[in-house]
């Protein structure tokens, strides 16, 4: 899978914001707030091919959680990215 290269992640105060440029109108964009783990996935894999196991390893290295919890969080993150058009499988 691959995260859209045009997506921009910004940390503002304690929140991570994602700017996704509009596809049809240059002056339109979508803005999302992300969890820290979702921002970590976007930052590590933006514009490169990766799979769920790659992303799982990043979460496990960064957070002290069980593998099952990391898998559950990752599934939720990936599914939301796909639904919002930020990632292609």
C-alpha positions as CSV (number, residue, x, y, z in Angstrom):
1,X,0.0,0.0,0.0
2,X,1.1,3.6,-0.4
3,X,0.1,6.9,1.4
4,X,-0.7,9.8,-1.0
5,X,2.5,11.9,-1.4
6,X,0.5,15.1,-1.5
7,X,-0.7,14.8,2.1
8,X,0.9,17.1,4.6
9,X,1.1,16.4,8.4
10,X,1.6,19.3,10.8
11,X,1.8,19.3,14.6
12,X,0.1,22.3,16.1
13,X,0.2,22.4,19.9
14,X,-0.8,18.9,21.0
15,X,-2.7,18.0,17.8
16,X,-1.6,16.5,14.5
17,X,-3.3,17.9,11.5
18,X,-3.4,16.4,8.0
19,X,-4.0,18.5,5.0
20,X,-5.2,16.6,2.0
21,X,-5.4,18.7,-1.2
22,X,-8.6,18.5,-3.2
23,X,-8.4,16.3,-6.3
24,X,-10.8,18.3,-8.5
25,X,-10.3,21.9,-7.3
26,X,-6.9,23.3,-6.6
27,X,-8.2,25.7,-3.9
28,X,-10.2,23.0,-2.0
29,X,-8.7,20.8,0.7
30,X,-9.7,18.5,3.5
31,X,-8.2,18.8,7.0
32,X,-8.2,16.0,9.5
33,X,-7.0,15.7,13.1
34,X,-5.0,12.5,13.8
35,X,-4.0,10.5,16.8
36,X,-0.3,10.4,17.5
37,X,-0.1,6.8,16.2
38,X,-1.8,7.7,13.0
39,X,0.5,10.6,12.5
40,X,3.5,8.3,13.1
41,X,2.3,5.9,10.4
42,X,1.8,8.8,7.9
43,X,5.2,10.3,8.7
44,X,7.1,7.0,8.4
45,X,5.4,5.7,5.2
46,X,4.3,8.8,3.2
47,X,5.0,8.2,-0.5
48,X,6.7,4.7,-0.1
49,X,5.3,1.2,-0.5
50,X,4.7,-0.6,2.8
51,X,2.6,-3.3,4.2
52,X,0.7,-3.8,7.5
53,X,3.6,-5.7,9.1
54,X,6.0,-2.8,8.4
55,X,3.5,-0.4,10.0
56,X,2.9,-2.8,12.9
57,X,6.7,-3.0,13.7
58,X,6.8,0.8,13.8
59,X,4.0,1.0,16.3
60,X,5.5,-1.8,18.4
61,X,8.9,-0.1,18.5
62,X,7.4,3.3,19.4
63,X,4.7,2.3,22.0
64,X,4.7,-0.2,24.8
65,X,1.6,-2.0,23.9
66,X,0.7,-5.6,23.2
67,X,0.9,-6.8,19.6
68,X,-2.9,-7.4,19.6
69,X,-3.6,-3.8,20.7
70,X,-1.1,-2.5,18.1
71,X,-2.8,-4.6,15.4
72,X,-6.3,-3.4,16.4
73,X,-5.2,0.3,16.3
74,X,-3.4,-0.2,13.0
75,X,-6.5,-1.8,11.4
76,X,-8.6,1.2,12.5
77,X,-6.0,3.6,11.2
78,X,-5.5,1.9,7.9
79,X,-9.3,1.5,7.3
80,X,-9.8,5.2,8.0
81,X,-7.0,6.2,5.7
82,X,-8.5,4.1,2.9
83,X,-12.0,5.5,3.5
84,X,-10.7,9.1,3.3
85,X,-8.7,8.4,0.1
86,X,-5.3,9.0,1.8
87,X,-4.0,5.5,1.1
88,X,-4.2,3.0,-1.7
89,X,-3.9,-0.7,-1.1
